[in-house]
Amino acid sequence: GMITELDEYVGWLLNALDRTGQLDNTLLVYTSDHGETLGAHGLWSKNNMYEDSVHVPMLMAGAALPPGVAIDTPVGHVDMVATMLELAGAERPPGLRGTSLLPAINGNGGDVPEYAYSECHCSGNLTGTFMIRKGDWKYIHFTWYDGLLFNLADDPDELVDRFDDPGASGALKEMQRVLYDEVDPEE
């Protein structure tokens, strides 16, 4: 029922844009701020960094974007701002974080983000949780506890924690370096 309702509202929006002649000049973005665990890992809610919670849809259409293009690498909401500015022909402000996805969308090779970053400071989360997703690896950092490290190519369900695995120590060090380049989680 909720999907049907959402579909109806999107239809109203598209019809209004078409009626007013704005459809061809409008960027449509559909995304979410979080997923839901729905019992995976014995959890119900969103206050974690497992893929069920952090992997969300991001669909963009219109405004001269080519149809049917998929970028199969983790990106973040921060990249939408840089993309929208480039689409609008606006100048990128100094210090703006994020990578414009427009070159990759248009098939020009362009850079895609090297990694996806997320953090959570919400109810039930006493320490703050930080996540880096780079290539096949995903690192979850807790401020007071040992972290978690997963190789999503080998373990897409995130069942095998590689944090203490000597064979994954290089990946762990790299993920920690990326995290601390982004933010000081202890601060």
C-alpha positions as CSV (number, residue, x, y, z in Angstrom):
1,G,0.0,0.0,0.0
2,M,2.8,2.4,0.8
3,I,4.5,1.7,-2.5
4,T,1.3,2.3,-4.4
5,E,0.8,5.6,-2.5
6,L,4.3,6.8,-3.3
7,D,3.9,5.8,-6.9
8,E,0.7,7.9,-7.0
9,Y,2.5,11.0,-5.5
10,V,5.4,10.7,-8.0
11,G,2.8,10.5,-10.8
12,W,1.2,13.7,-9.5
13,L,4.6,15.5,-9.4
14,L,5.5,14.3,-13.0
15,N,2.1,15.4,-14.3
16,A,2.4,18.8,-12.7
17,L,5.9,19.3,-14.2
18,D,4.6,18.2,-17.6
19,R,1.5,20.4,-17.4
20,T,3.7,23.5,-16.6
21,G,6.4,22.7,-19.2
22,Q,9.1,22.1,-16.6
23,L,9.6,18.4,-17.0
24,D,12.5,18.6,-19.5
25,N,14.3,21.1,-17.3
26,T,13.9,19.3,-14.0
27,L,16.3,16.9,-12.2
28,L,14.3,14.2,-10.3
29,V,16.1,12.5,-7.5
30,Y,14.8,9.6,-5.5
31,T,16.7,8.4,-2.5
32,S,16.4,7.6,1.2
33,D,18.3,8.5,4.3
34,H,18.6,4.9,5.5
35,G,17.4,1.4,5.0
36,E,16.0,-1.1,7.5
37,T,17.5,-4.2,8.9
38,L,14.2,-6.0,9.1
39,G,15.6,-8.9,11.3
40,A,19.0,-9.3,9.5
41,H,21.7,-9.9,12.1
42,G,18.9,-10.2,14.7
43,L,18.3,-6.4,14.4
44,W,15.2,-4.4,13.8
45,S,15.7,-0.8,12.9
46,K,18.3,1.4,11.2
47,N,20.9,2.3,13.9
48,N,23.7,0.2,12.5
49,M,26.1,0.1,9.6
50,Y,25.2,-3.2,8.0
51,E,24.4,-3.0,4.3
52,D,20.6,-3.5,5.0
53,S,20.7,-0.1,6.8
54,V,23.2,1.9,4.8
55,H,22.7,0.8,1.2
56,V,20.0,3.0,-0.1
57,P,18.6,3.8,-3.5
58,M,19.8,6.9,-5.4
59,L,18.0,7.4,-8.7
60,M,18.4,10.5,-10.8
61,A,16.5,11.3,-14.0
62,G,15.6,14.2,-16.3
63,A,17.5,17.4,-16.9
64,A,19.3,15.9,-20.0
65,L,20.6,12.8,-18.1
66,P,20.9,9.8,-20.4
67,P,18.4,7.0,-19.4
68,G,19.4,3.6,-18.1
69,V,22.9,4.4,-16.8
70,A,24.0,2.7,-13.6
71,I,27.1,3.5,-11.6
72,D,28.1,0.3,-9.8
73,T,30.3,1.7,-7.1
74,P,29.4,3.1,-3.7
75,V,28.6,6.8,-3.8
76,G,27.0,9.0,-1.2
77,H,24.5,11.8,-0.8
78,V,27.4,14.2,-0.6
79,D,28.0,13.4,-4.3
80,M,24.5,14.6,-5.3
81,V,25.4,18.2,-4.4
82,A,28.4,18.3,-6.7
83,T,26.5,16.6,-9.4
84,M,23.5,19.0,-9.2
85,L,25.9,22.0,-9.3
86,E,27.6,20.7,-12.4
87,L,24.3,20.0,-14.1
88,A,23.1,23.5,-13.4
89,G,26.3,25.0,-14.7
90,A,27.0,26.5,-11.3
91,E,30.5,27.1,-9.9
92,R,31.7,24.6,-7.3
93,P,32.3,26.4,-4.0
94,P,35.8,26.0,-2.6
95,G,36.0,23.2,0.0
96,L,32.8,21.5,-1.2
97,R,33.0,17.8,-0.4
98,G,31.8,15.1,-2.8
99,T,32.4,14.1,-6.4
100,S,30.3,15.1,-9.4
101,L,28.9,11.9,-10.9
102,L,28.0,13.6,-14.2
103,P,31.2,12.5,-16.1
104,A,30.6,8.9,-15.1
105,I,26.8,9.2,-15.9
106,N,27.7,10.6,-19.4
107,G,30.2,7.8,-20.0
108,N,33.1,10.1,-20.1
109,G,35.1,8.0,-17.7
110,G,35.2,10.6,-15.0
111,D,36.2,10.0,-11.5
112,V,33.8,8.2,-9.2
113,P,34.3,8.6,-5.4
114,E,37.2,6.5,-4.0
115,Y,35.0,5.4,-1.1
116,A,31.7,5.9,0.6
117,Y,31.6,7.3,4.1
118,S,28.8,7.4,6.7
119,E,28.4,8.0,10.4
120,C,25.6,7.5,12.9
121,H,25.0,9.2,16.2
122,C,21.4,8.3,17.1
123,S,19.3,6.8,19.8
124,G,20.6,3.5,21.1
125,N,24.0,4.3,19.7
126,L,26.1,5.2,22.7
127,T,29.5,5.5,21.0
128,G,29.1,6.9,17.6
129,T,29.6,4.6,14.6
130,F,31.5,5.4,11.4
131,M,31.7,3.4,8.2
132,I,34.1,3.4,5.2
133,R,33.2,1.3,2.1
134,K,36.0,1.1,-0.4
135,G,36.2,-1.5,-3.2
136,D,35.3,-4.9,-1.7
137,W,36.0,-3.8,1.8
138,K,33.8,-2.3,4.5
139,Y,35.1,-1.0,7.8
140,I,32.9,-0.1,10.7
141,H,34.5,1.9,13.5
142,F,33.1,2.2,17.0
143,T,34.6,4.8,19.3
144,W,34.8,2.6,22.4
145,Y,34.9,-0.9,20.9
146,D,36.8,-2.9,18.4
147,G,35.6,-2.3,14.9
148,L,34.3,-4.7,12.2
149,L,35.8,-5.5,8.8
150,F,34.0,-7.3,6.0
151,N,35.0,-8.3,2.5
152,L,31.7,-7.9,0.8
153,A,32.8,-9.8,-2.4
154,D,33.5,-12.9,-0.3
155,D,30.8,-12.2,2.4
156,P,27.9,-10.1,1.1
157,D,25.8,-10.9,4.2
158,E,28.5,-9.5,6.5
159,L,28.7,-12.7,8.6
160,V,32.5,-13.1,8.8
161,D,34.3,-10.3,10.8
162,R,37.9,-10.0,9.5
163,F,38.9,-7.3,12.0
164,D,41.4,-9.6,13.8
165,D,42.4,-11.6,10.7
166,P,46.1,-11.2,10.1
167,G,45.4,-11.8,6.4
168,A,43.2,-8.7,6.3
169,S,45.5,-6.4,8.3
170,G,46.6,-4.5,5.2
171,A,43.0,-3.8,4.2
172,L,42.2,-2.8,7.8
173,K,45.1,-0.3,7.9
174,E,44.0,1.2,4.6
175,M,40.4,1.6,5.7
176,Q,41.5,3.2,9.0
177,R,43.7,5.6,7.1
178,V,40.8,6.6,4.9
179,L,38.5,7.1,7.9
180,Y,41.0,9.3,9.8
181,D,41.7,11.3,6.6
182,E,37.9,12.0,6.5
183,V,37.3,12.6,10.2
184,D,38.7,12.1,13.7
185,P,36.1,9.7,15.1
186,E,37.5,10.0,18.7
187,E,37.0,13.8,18.6
